[in-house]
Amino acid sequence: MTKELRGNIAIDGPAGAGKSTAARLLAQKIDYLYIDTGAMYRALTWLALCRGIDLNDADKLCALAESTDISLACRENGDISVYCCGEDITAAIRQAEVSRNVSIVARVSRVRKQMLQKQRQMAATDQVVMDGRDIGTYVLPDAPFKFFLTASLEERARRRYEELTAAGEDVTLETVKEEIFQRDKEDSQREIAPLKPAPDATIIDTSDMNINEVVTMLLNLIKERIR
């Protein structure tokens, strides 16, 4: 399939919709590079929290983004490792505190512009699967393959709750649900690159689908378009 396939694949959606896992598995199947843009914002949020930076201070966040080296590396199993100034912070950026605050950092326009440059450079090969919240609308608007994954709030909260508790986080399902609700609101209402499907994106509700079914659907839709 990769001999016939050419062009970046954009996968957007809210927290807990399964976009990151689906994007990673899809990239493995078609031998594309997977880029988790959300991890980049999480890395910056993690660093800001570690350094005690006021997350409402746009100038300090922008300066931090300018001076910080954030990179992604693909492991042999297809997973992504996230590095901040050379330190592997893959697990740290999934902490509940980071999840609660990442939208505050991501809504800063100057931070997004800096991340945008890095993300487009990564996608210059034209053979990447990139996931986030604004890929099809803002980062890669010319991508020939665009998908928007969504699911009910209840299902997304359940998935994130299980992910956090498996990682040892002490959280309640109701707390996770409220945090996701607030993040949806913040992401969809921000002034620059809000969370929304691109006009030409295929919307997929994953509420009643397992991850293998989602990936199979994505593959089939891509195959149909390149015939």
Buried (B, 14 or more C-beta within 10 A) or exposed (E): EEEEBEBBBBBBBBBBBBBBBBBBBBBBBBEBBBBBBBBBBBBBBBBBBEEEBEBEEBEBBBEBBEEBEBBBEBEEEEEBBBBBEEEEBBEBBBBBEBBBBBBBBBBBEBBBEBBBEBBEEBBEEEBBBBBBBBBBBBBBBEBBBBBBBBBBBEBBBBBBBEBBBEEEBEBEBEBBBEBBBEBBEBBEEBEBBBBBBBEEBBEBEBEEBEEEEBBBBBBEEBEEEEE
